[in-house]
């Protein structure tokens, strides 16, 4: 489980990550998004349509206890993570679209995450305290707003904060490796194959669905890669934070298993996918049409 010190460190890391997300934005970005909302709408559909459904299907089809099913649903309902921006950049996707999709899914998540969780948890006859989740999500919008103000006041400070937030999202994985995993090694050894399968499938299948959905809509290949990564790379630190501040004891430990394992495996999956995207990238694909899409 997560101890008091880890909760404090986790809260600080989440704050900086969300601060960096806000620092990556300017009012002009939102104006551009409103002028060309097609890509953002696709992102919202992918995040809160396909991913929760995928989590639900994994929960009902795999032999899993209720606590693990709750963890799957929470992880599947998370918005995009800032890690997706890094992988989008290295896969030669549309970085501007990636950042906007990440923030848009986070803002929409305050309303959509509790709704989607209630629907799917109800279908599985599971209890999820949505009030705590809503309060956590609302509080997380505060550092996003602060980050935007910092970017407005001083562009250089904003750029440094954005970089720190993105790097801290990756460092979070190392934090899990050196802190959570050793103390919960016995628990992980007893975890069934189905839990590991769900943790890997959420990211891998999510990326596949997002890519095929975008290609079916005839999006530019760069934008299709972006939608794919934004769909499959969920905000693992946010899921872990919500669980740590909502549940307690051994229940929290079990629920947290999937988000922790997902956060570890998604780096491996996304790296392999990025190498694939770079290999199939052609010179013609770099000729972006006007606008985001």
C-alpha positions as CSV (number, residue, x, y, z in Angstrom):
1,X,0.0,0.0,0.0
2,X,1.0,3.7,-0.1
3,X,2.3,5.1,3.1
4,X,1.9,8.7,4.4
5,X,5.3,9.8,3.0
6,X,4.6,8.3,-0.4
7,X,1.2,10.0,-0.4
8,X,2.9,13.4,0.2
9,X,5.5,12.7,-2.5
10,X,2.8,11.5,-4.9
11,X,0.7,14.6,-4.2
12,X,3.7,16.9,-4.9
13,X,4.6,15.0,-8.1
14,X,1.0,15.1,-9.4
15,X,0.9,18.9,-8.6
16,X,4.1,19.5,-10.7
17,X,2.9,17.3,-13.5
18,X,-0.4,19.2,-13.8
19,X,1.5,22.5,-13.4
20,X,3.6,21.5,-16.4
21,X,0.6,20.6,-18.3
22,X,-0.9,24.0,-17.7
23,X,2.4,25.7,-18.6
24,X,2.3,24.1,-22.0
25,X,-0.9,26.0,-22.9
26,X,-1.8,29.5,-23.9
27,X,-5.3,31.1,-24.5
28,X,-4.4,31.0,-28.2
29,X,-4.3,27.2,-28.0
30,X,-7.8,27.0,-26.8
31,X,-9.0,29.5,-29.4
32,X,-7.3,27.3,-32.1
33,X,-9.0,24.2,-30.6
34,X,-12.4,25.8,-30.8
35,X,-11.9,26.8,-34.4
36,X,-10.8,23.2,-35.3
37,X,-12.6,21.0,-32.7
38,X,-12.7,17.9,-34.8
39,X,-9.5,16.3,-33.5
40,X,-10.3,17.2,-29.9
41,X,-13.8,15.6,-30.3
42,X,-12.1,12.5,-31.6
43,X,-9.8,12.5,-28.6
44,X,-12.7,12.8,-26.1
45,X,-14.6,9.9,-27.9
46,X,-11.5,7.8,-27.7
47,X,-10.7,8.5,-24.1
48,X,-14.2,8.3,-22.6
49,X,-15.9,6.1,-25.2
50,X,-13.5,3.4,-26.3
51,X,-11.1,3.1,-23.3
52,X,-13.8,2.7,-20.6
53,X,-15.6,0.2,-22.8
54,X,-12.3,-1.7,-23.2
55,X,-11.8,-1.7,-19.4
56,X,-15.3,-2.9,-18.9
57,X,-14.8,-5.8,-21.4
58,X,-11.6,-6.8,-19.7
59,X,-13.2,-6.7,-16.3
60,X,-16.1,-9.0,-17.3
61,X,-14.1,-11.4,-19.5
62,X,-11.1,-12.1,-17.2
63,X,-11.2,-14.1,-13.9
64,X,-10.5,-11.2,-11.5
65,X,-11.6,-10.2,-8.0
66,X,-13.8,-7.1,-7.6
67,X,-10.9,-4.9,-6.3
68,X,-8.9,-5.5,-9.4
69,X,-11.9,-4.8,-11.6
70,X,-12.3,-1.4,-9.8
71,X,-8.6,-0.7,-10.6
72,X,-9.2,-1.6,-14.2
73,X,-12.2,0.7,-14.5
74,X,-10.5,3.6,-12.8
75,X,-7.4,3.3,-15.0
76,X,-9.5,3.0,-18.2
77,X,-11.4,6.1,-17.4
78,X,-8.4,8.4,-16.9
79,X,-7.6,11.2,-19.2
80,X,-4.5,11.3,-21.4
81,X,-1.1,11.5,-19.6
82,X,1.7,14.0,-20.3
83,X,3.9,11.0,-21.1
84,X,1.9,10.8,-24.4
85,X,3.3,14.2,-25.4
86,X,6.8,12.8,-25.1
87,X,6.1,9.7,-27.2
88,X,4.1,11.8,-29.7
89,X,7.2,13.9,-30.3
90,X,9.5,11.0,-30.8
91,X,7.1,9.2,-33.0
92,X,6.9,12.3,-35.2
93,X,3.2,12.9,-34.5
94,X,1.4,16.2,-34.1
95,X,2.7,17.5,-30.7
96,X,0.4,20.6,-30.6
97,X,-2.6,18.3,-31.1
98,X,-1.3,15.9,-28.5
99,X,-1.0,18.6,-25.8
100,X,-4.4,20.0,-26.5
101,X,-6.0,16.5,-26.4
102,X,-4.3,15.8,-23.1
103,X,-5.5,19.0,-21.5
104,X,-9.0,18.7,-23.0
105,X,-9.5,15.2,-21.8
106,X,-8.3,16.3,-18.3
107,X,-10.7,19.2,-18.2
108,X,-13.6,17.2,-19.6
109,X,-12.7,14.4,-17.1
110,X,-14.0,16.3,-14.2
111,X,-17.5,15.7,-15.5
112,X,-17.1,12.6,-17.6
113,X,-14.9,10.4,-15.4
114,X,-17.4,10.2,-12.5
115,X,-20.3,9.6,-15.0
116,X,-18.5,6.8,-16.9
117,X,-17.3,5.2,-13.7
118,X,-20.8,5.1,-12.2
119,X,-22.2,3.6,-15.4
120,X,-19.7,0.8,-15.7
121,X,-19.3,0.2,-12.0
122,X,-23.1,-0.1,-11.7
123,X,-23.1,-2.7,-14.6
124,X,-20.5,-4.7,-12.6
125,X,-22.3,-4.1,-9.3
126,X,-19.2,-2.4,-7.8
127,X,-19.0,0.5,-5.4
128,X,-16.8,3.5,-6.3
129,X,-17.0,6.6,-4.1
130,X,-17.5,9.2,-6.8
131,X,-17.6,12.2,-4.5
132,X,-13.9,11.7,-3.5
133,X,-12.9,11.3,-7.2
134,X,-14.8,14.5,-8.2
135,X,-13.1,16.5,-5.4
136,X,-9.6,15.2,-6.4
137,X,-10.2,16.0,-10.1
138,X,-11.4,19.5,-9.3
139,X,-8.4,20.2,-7.1
140,X,-6.1,19.0,-9.9
141,X,-7.4,21.7,-12.2
142,X,-5.9,24.4,-9.9
143,X,-2.2,23.7,-10.9
144,X,-3.3,23.6,-14.5
145,X,-4.6,27.1,-14.2
146,X,-1.5,28.2,-12.2
147,X,0.7,26.8,-15.0
148,X,-1.2,28.8,-17.6
149,X,-0.7,32.0,-15.6
150,X,3.0,31.3,-15.3
151,X,3.3,30.8,-19.0
152,X,1.4,34.1,-19.6
153,X,3.6,36.0,-17.2
154,X,6.9,34.6,-18.2
155,X,7.3,32.4,-21.3
156,X,10.7,31.1,-20.1
157,X,9.5,30.1,-16.7
158,X,6.5,28.4,-18.4
159,X,8.7,26.5,-20.7
160,X,10.9,25.2,-17.9
161,X,7.9,24.2,-15.9
162,X,6.4,22.4,-18.8
163,X,9.7,20.4,-19.3
164,X,9.8,19.6,-15.6
165,X,6.2,18.3,-15.6
166,X,6.9,16.1,-18.6
167,X,10.1,14.7,-17.2
168,X,8.5,14.1,-13.8
169,X,5.8,12.0,-15.4
170,X,8.6,9.7,-16.6
171,X,10.4,9.9,-13.2
172,X,7.2,8.7,-11.6
173,X,7.8,5.3,-13.1
174,X,11.2,5.1,-11.5
175,X,9.6,6.2,-8.2
176,X,7.3,3.2,-8.4
177,X,10.2,0.8,-9.2
178,X,12.3,1.9,-6.2
179,X,9.4,2.5,-3.7
180,X,6.2,0.6,-4.3
181,X,7.3,-2.6,-6.0
182,X,9.9,-3.8,-3.5
183,X,7.6,-3.4,-0.6
184,X,4.8,-5.1,-2.4
185,X,6.8,-7.8,-4.1
186,X,5.0,-10.6,-2.4
187,X,1.6,-9.2,-3.5
188,X,2.8,-8.9,-7.1
189,X,4.1,-12.5,-7.0
190,X,0.7,-13.7,-5.9
191,X,-1.1,-11.6,-8.6
192,X,-2.7,-13.7,-11.3
193,X,-1.9,-13.6,-15.0
194,X,-5.2,-11.9,-15.7
195,X,-4.2,-8.8,-13.8
196,X,-0.9,-8.5,-15.8
197,X,-2.8,-9.2,-19.0
198,X,-5.3,-6.4,-18.3
199,X,-2.5,-4.0,-17.4
200,X,-0.8,-4.6,-20.7
201,X,-3.9,-4.9,-22.8
202,X,-5.3,-1.5,-21.7
203,X,-2.4,0.3,-23.3
204,X,-1.7,-1.9,-26.3
205,X,-5.2,-2.4,-27.4
206,X,-6.1,1.2,-26.6
207,X,-3.3,2.5,-28.9
208,X,-4.5,0.1,-31.6
209,X,-8.1,1.2,-31.4
210,X,-7.1,4.8,-31.4
211,X,-5.0,4.4,-34.5
212,X,-7.5,2.4,-36.5
213,X,-10.3,4.8,-35.5
214,X,-8.3,7.8,-36.7
215,X,-7.3,6.1,-39.9
216,X,-11.0,5.1,-40.5
217,X,-11.8,8.8,-40.3
218,X,-9.1,9.5,-42.9
219,X,-7.0,11.6,-40.6
220,X,-3.4,12.6,-41.7
221,X,-1.0,9.8,-40.6
222,X,0.8,12.2,-38.1
223,X,-2.6,12.9,-36.5
224,X,-3.5,9.3,-36.5
225,X,-0.3,8.4,-34.6
226,X,-1.1,11.2,-32.1
227,X,-4.7,10.0,-31.5
228,X,-3.4,6.4,-31.1
229,X,-0.9,7.4,-28.4
230,X,-3.3,9.8,-26.7
231,X,-5.9,7.0,-26.5
232,X,-3.7,4.3,-25.1
233,X,-1.4,6.3,-22.8
234,X,-3.6,7.2,-19.8
235,X,-2.7,9.3,-16.8
236,X,-1.3,6.5,-14.5
237,X,-0.1,8.9,-11.8
238,X,-3.5,10.5,-11.6
239,X,-5.2,7.1,-11.2
240,X,-2.8,6.1,-8.4
241,X,-3.4,9.4,-6.7
242,X,-7.1,9.0,-6.8
243,X,-6.9,5.5,-5.4
244,X,-4.5,6.5,-2.7
245,X,-6.7,9.4,-1.5
246,X,-10.0,7.5,-1.9
247,X,-9.4,4.0,-0.6
248,X,-7.4,2.6,2.3
249,X,-5.5,-0.5,3.6
250,X,-5.3,-3.7,1.6
251,X,-8.2,-2.6,-0.5
252,X,-6.2,0.3,-1.9
253,X,-3.3,-2.0,-2.4
254,X,-5.3,-4.4,-4.6
255,X,-7.1,-1.6,-6.5
256,X,-3.8,0.1,-7.2
257,X,-2.2,-3.1,-8.7
258,X,-3.5,-2.4,-12.3
259,X,-2.6,1.3,-12.4
260,X,0.9,0.6,-11.1
261,X,1.5,-2.3,-13.5
262,X,-0.1,-0.3,-16.3
263,X,2.3,2.7,-15.6
264,X,5.3,0.3,-15.8
265,X,4.3,-1.6,-18.9
266,X,2.9,1.4,-20.9
267,X,6.5,2.8,-21.2
268,X,7.6,-0.4,-22.8
269,X,4.6,-0.7,-25.1
270,X,4.8,3.0,-26.1
271,X,8.5,2.7,-26.8
272,X,8.0,-0.3,-29.2
273,X,5.0,1.5,-30.8
274,X,7.1,4.7,-31.3
275,X,9.9,2.7,-33.0
276,X,7.2,1.2,-35.3
277,X,5.7,4.6,-36.1
278,X,9.2,6.1,-36.8
279,X,9.9,3.2,-39.2
280,X,6.8,3.6,-41.2
281,X,7.1,7.4,-41.2
282,X,7.7,8.7,-44.7
283,X,8.7,12.0,-46.1
284,X,5.2,12.5,-47.6
285,X,3.6,12.2,-44.2
286,X,5.7,15.2,-43.0
287,X,3.8,17.5,-45.4
288,X,1.2,18.5,-42.9
289,X,-2.0,20.1,-44.3
290,X,-3.1,23.4,-42.9
291,X,-4.4,23.2,-39.3
292,X,-4.3,20.4,-36.9
293,X,-6.2,18.0,-39.1
